[in-house]
Amino acid sequence: MKAVVCRGPGKVAVEQIDDPKPKSGEVKIRIAAVGVCHTDLNFTSGNVPVPFPIVLGHEGAGVVVEVGPEVRGIRVGDHVLCSIIGPCDACFQCLHDEPALCEGAPMFTGKMLDGTTRLSKAGEAIHTLHYQGSYAEYAVVPERFVTKIRDDAPLEIVCGLACGVSTGLGAAIHRAKVLPGSSAVVIGSGGVGLSTMMGARFRGATTVVAVDKLAHKAKKAVELGFATHAIDASSTDVVKAVQDLTAGRGADYGFDAVGVPGTLEQTIAATRPGATVVVIGRAMGSVELRVETSALLRHRTLTGTFGGSIHPRRHLPEFVELCMQGRLNLAGILDTRYSLDEAPRALDDLHHGRVTRGVIVL
């Protein structure tokens, strides 16, 4: 089968690899669409270490073609979304309703839950990203990372819910629990940032400020109706501009959807005392934060989210339903489609800011 293999930082190519088979508790999915997420760039750049070679992709959607032994809730023919969250339902975190923090799913090992690999090429072991490696014609995925959705949902539109889109939606809806009539500032107007704004608007925020160094991205957020105001961070004092839009106080909610040095400090400074600030973005592997104690003593809540803090089996079908009802404009975020052979170009386009949200359609 065809798959996009990364053999080291900057070494990405489409290759023919062996057809994988599912083992116990796993399903095989014919991938129909997979989102092009900024997180993949962390692995191709080497910012986040993973074992090489590895098949990229972690926003897969498709149709189940085979199930292994001990698979209970998924059947052949089901239309499914993968997820970066795969709760075991038995560990401390899962039992405390924190599936995104599941202790039974170590991150970035490149292996399956049993510690082995499923992918290979002429005897060479190939690793799998996020338990799915969905930049491929087929993916073998543990059942707990797979959620059944309605058959008529357009997979090329909803596949982003596997990671980036649900991360943004969940940050606003489930982590911050944005209140009606409130204000929010979102630093970064890429796919995750736009999804965060959409979630804030869904929750009833009346002032949503999109911030980006690329002015056209922030402007797009307003054009889509996800934001009420756009700020060009390359030429504007962001903190003062947000204060001017919020009666001099700052926003009720702040979201850092970028994750580079300075963006979180800027987000905190643009919010009011008593605000909630959520860390979402991770454009770099590690970023240090310097914050004055007084900012927290003024009742600010500083928190973060992984995968939008959602429970995939509970919330992914809800997001899909809201999309089908026209209440979440997931299609509005998407601006470019690629073939699997064009995956390296898709990643390069994302890296250079030429696209907001791309999808590989098989």
C-alpha positions in Angstrom: 0.0 0.0 0.0 1.0 3.6 -0.4 2.1 5.5 2.8 3.8 8.8 3.6 7.0 7.8 5.5 9.3 10.1 7.4 12.8 8.7 7.7 14.3 11.6 9.7 13.9 15.4 10.0 13.0 16.8 6.6 13.0 13.4 4.9 9.4 12.8 3.9 8.3 10.7 0.9 5.5 8.5 -0.4 6.6 4.9 -0.4 5.1 1.5 -1.1 5.0 -0.6 2.1 3.5 -3.9 3.2 -0.2 -4.3 3.7 -0.8 -4.4 7.5 -3.0 -6.8 9.4 -4.8 -6.0 12.7 -4.2 -8.0 15.8 -6.3 -8.4 18.9 -8.3 -5.3 19.8 -7.4 -3.6 16.6 -9.3 -2.6 13.4 -8.1 -2.0 9.9 -9.5 1.2 8.2 -9.5 2.1 4.5 -8.6 5.8 4.9 -10.9 8.1 3.0 -9.5 11.4 4.2 -6.9 12.7 6.6 -6.3 16.2 7.9 -3.0 18.0 7.5 -2.2 19.1 11.0 0.6 21.4 12.2 1.5 18.7 14.8 2.9 16.6 12.0 5.5 19.3 11.4 6.8 18.9 14.9 7.9 15.4 13.9 9.2 16.2 10.4 11.2 19.0 11.9 12.6 17.0 14.8 11.0 19.4 17.4 9.3 16.4 19.0 11.3 13.2 18.9 9.8 10.1 17.4 11.4 6.8 16.2 12.1 6.7 12.5 11.1 5.5 10.0 7.5 6.4 10.8 4.2 6.8 8.8 2.8 10.2 9.5 -0.8 11.3 9.9 -3.1 11.4 12.9 -6.4 12.8 11.6 -7.8 9.8 9.8 -11.3 9.0 8.8 -12.5 6.1 6.8 -14.4 2.8 6.6 -13.5 -0.3 8.6 -12.5 -3.2 6.3 -11.3 -5.8 8.9 -11.4 -6.3 12.7 -9.1 -8.3 14.9 -10.1 -10.6 17.7 -11.6 -9.0 20.9 -13.0 -6.0 19.0 -16.4 -5.4 20.6 -18.0 -2.1 19.4 -16.7 -1.6 15.8 -17.8 -3.6 12.8 -16.7 -4.0 9.2 -18.4 -1.3 7.1 -18.6 1.2 9.9 -17.7 4.8 9.0 -15.2 6.0 11.7 -13.1 8.8 13.0 -9.8 8.1 14.6 -8.7 10.2 17.6 -5.5 11.1 19.3 -7.3 10.2 22.6 -7.8 6.5 23.3 -9.1 6.0 26.8 -8.5 2.7 28.5 -11.5 3.3 30.9 -9.6 1.6 33.7 -6.7 3.8 34.8 -6.8 6.6 37.5 -7.3 9.4 34.9 -10.0 7.6 33.0 -11.9 6.7 36.2 -11.8 10.4 37.1 -13.3 11.3 33.6 -10.1 12.6 32.2 -9.7 10.4 29.1 -7.3 12.8 27.4 -4.9 12.0 30.2 -5.2 8.2 30.0 -2.2 6.6 31.6 -2.5 3.5 29.4 -1.6 5.2 26.1 2.0 6.5 26.1 2.7 9.2 23.5 5.0 9.1 20.5 6.4 5.6 21.0 5.7 4.8 17.4 4.4 1.4 18.5 1.1 -0.2 19.1 -0.4 -0.7 22.6 1.4 -4.1 22.9 4.8 -2.5 22.3 5.2 -4.0 18.7 4.8 -2.5 15.3 2.3 -3.3 12.5 4.0 -1.6 9.5 6.9 -2.9 7.5 8.7 -2.8 4.2 10.6 -5.8 3.0 11.3 -6.9 6.5 12.1 -3.4 7.8 10.0 -2.3 10.8 8.2 1.0 10.3 6.6 2.9 13.2 3.1 4.4 13.4 2.3 7.9 14.5 -0.4 8.4 17.2 -1.5 4.7 16.9 -2.9 5.3 13.4 -0.3 6.5 10.8 -3.2 7.6 8.6 -1.2 9.2 5.8 -1.7 5.9 4.1 -4.2 3.9 2.1 -4.9 1.7 5.1 -4.4 2.2 8.9 -4.4 -0.4 11.7 -5.7 1.3 14.8 -6.6 0.1 18.3 -10.3 0.0 18.8 -10.3 2.5 21.6 -8.8 5.2 19.3 -11.7 4.7 16.9 -15.3 6.2 17.0 -18.2 5.2 14.8 -20.0 8.1 13.2 -23.1 8.4 11.0 -22.6 7.1 7.5 -23.6 10.2 5.6 -21.1 12.5 7.3 -18.6 13.8 4.7 -15.3 12.3 5.8 -13.1 14.9 4.1 -14.9 17.6 6.2 -15.1 15.9 9.6 -11.7 14.1 9.6 -10.1 17.2 11.3 -12.1 16.2 14.4 -9.6 13.5 15.0 -7.2 16.1 16.4 -6.9 19.8 15.4 -10.6 20.8 15.0 -11.8 19.0 18.1 -8.8 20.4 20.0 -9.9 23.9 19.2 -13.6 23.2 19.7 -13.0 21.4 23.0 -10.7 24.1 24.3 -13.5 26.6 24.2 -16.5 24.3 24.8 -15.3 21.8 27.3 -12.0 23.1 28.8 -12.8 26.8 29.2 -16.6 26.4 29.1 -17.0 29.9 27.5 -20.1 31.7 28.8 -22.7 33.4 26.7 -22.1 37.2 26.2 -18.4 36.9 27.0 -15.3 38.0 25.2 -12.4 35.9 24.0 -9.0 36.5 22.3 -7.4 33.8 20.3 -3.7 34.1 19.4 -3.2 32.2 16.1 -5.7 31.9 13.3 -4.7 28.6 11.8 -6.9 25.5 11.8 -6.8 25.1 15.6 -7.3 28.8 16.2 -10.3 29.0 13.9 -11.8 26.0 15.6 -11.4 27.6 19.0 -13.1 30.8 17.7 -15.9 28.6 16.3 -16.3 26.9 19.6 -16.4 30.2 21.5 -19.1 31.6 19.2 -21.0 28.3 19.5 -21.0 28.8 23.3 -22.4 32.4 22.8 -19.3 34.6 23.0 -20.3 38.0 21.5 -16.7 39.4 21.1 -14.1 37.1 19.6 -10.8 38.6 18.6 -8.6 36.8 16.1 -4.9 37.6 16.3 -2.2 36.5 13.8 1.0 37.8 12.3 -0.4 37.0 8.9 -3.2 39.5 8.6 -5.1 37.6 5.9 -5.6 34.7 8.4 -7.1 36.9 11.1 -9.3 38.6 8.5 -10.5 35.2 7.2 -11.7 34.4 10.8 -14.0 37.5 10.6 -15.1 36.6 7.1 -16.2 33.2 8.2 -18.1 34.6 11.2 -15.8 32.8 13.7 -14.4 36.2 15.0 -15.9 39.6 15.4 -12.5 41.5 15.1 -9.2 40.8 13.5 -5.8 42.1 14.7 -2.6 42.0 12.7 0.0 41.1 15.3 2.8 42.2 13.0 1.9 45.8 13.1 -0.5 46.3 16.1 -0.1 46.5 19.9 -2.2 43.4 20.5 -2.8 43.9 24.2 -3.9 47.5 23.8 -6.1 46.6 20.9 -7.9 43.9 22.9 -8.3 46.2 25.8 -9.8 48.8 23.5 -12.4 46.2 22.4 -13.2 45.2 25.9 -13.9 48.4 27.8 -10.3 48.6 28.9 -10.3 45.4 30.9 -9.1 42.7 28.6 -10.9 39.5 27.4 -12.8 37.1 29.6 -11.0 34.2 27.9 -7.6 33.8 26.2 -6.4 31.0 24.0 -2.8 30.5 22.8 -3.2 28.5 19.7 0.4 29.0 18.6 2.9 27.9 21.2 6.1 29.9 20.5 8.1 32.1 22.8 6.0 35.1 23.9 2.6 34.1 22.7 1.3 32.8 26.0 2.6 35.9 27.9 0.8 38.0 25.3 -2.4 36.0 25.8 -2.3 36.5 29.5 -1.6 40.2 29.2 -4.6 40.6 26.8 -7.1 39.1 29.4 -8.7 40.7 32.4 -8.3 39.8 36.1 -10.5 36.7 36.7 -10.0 35.5 33.1 -9.4 31.9 32.0 -6.3 31.3 29.8 -5.9 28.1 27.9 -2.7 26.8 26.3 -3.4 24.9 23.1 -0.7 25.4 20.6 2.6 23.5 20.4 4.4 24.9 17.4 7.7 24.1 19.2 8.6 21.1 21.3 9.1 23.1 24.5 8.5 26.8 25.4 9.4 28.4 28.7 6.9 30.8 30.3 7.7 33.8 32.4 4.7 35.1 34.3 4.4 37.6 37.1 2.8 36.2 40.2 0.4 39.2 40.3 -1.2 38.0 37.1 -2.4 34.9 38.9 -3.1 36.6 42.2 -5.7 38.6 40.3 -7.8 35.3 40.0 -6.7 34.4 36.5 -6.9 30.7 35.8 -4.1 29.3 33.6 -4.6 25.9 32.2 -4.0 23.7 29.2 -5.7 21.2 27.0 -4.7 18.0 25.2 -7.0 17.1 22.3 -9.6 19.6 23.5 -10.1 17.6 26.7 -12.8 15.7 25.0 -14.1 12.1 25.4 -14.0 10.9 21.8 -16.8 8.4 22.0 -19.0 11.0 23.6 -18.1 14.2 21.9 -17.0 13.3 18.4 -20.5 12.0 17.3 -21.9 15.2 18.9 -19.6 17.4 16.9 -20.4 15.5 13.7 -24.2 15.9 14.4 -23.7 19.7 15.0 -21.9 19.9 11.7 -24.6 18.0 9.8 -27.2 20.4 11.4 -25.2 23.4 10.1 -24.4 24.6 13.6 -20.7 24.0 13.3 -19.1 25.2 10.0 -16.3 22.7 9.8 -16.2 23.1 6.0 -15.4 26.8 6.4 -12.0 26.0 7.9 -10.9 23.8 5.0 -9.3 25.6 2.1 -7.1 23.0 0.2 -7.4 19.4 -0.9 -4.5 17.1 -1.8 -4.0 13.6 -3.0 -1.8 11.2 -1.0 1.0 11.6 -3.5 0.9 15.4 -2.7 1.3 14.9 1.1 4.9 16.3 1.2 3.7 19.4 -0.6 0.8 19.7 1.8 3.2 19.7 4.7 5.4 22.3 3.0 2.4 24.5 2.3 1.3 24.3 5.9 4.9 25.1 7.1 5.1 28.2 5.0 1.6 29.5 5.9 0.2 29.0 2.3 -2.8 27.2 3.7 -5.0 27.4 6.8 -6.4 23.9 6.8 -5.6 21.2 4.3 -7.0 17.6 3.8 -5.6 14.6 2.0 -8.4 12.9 0.1 -7.9 9.3 -1.0 
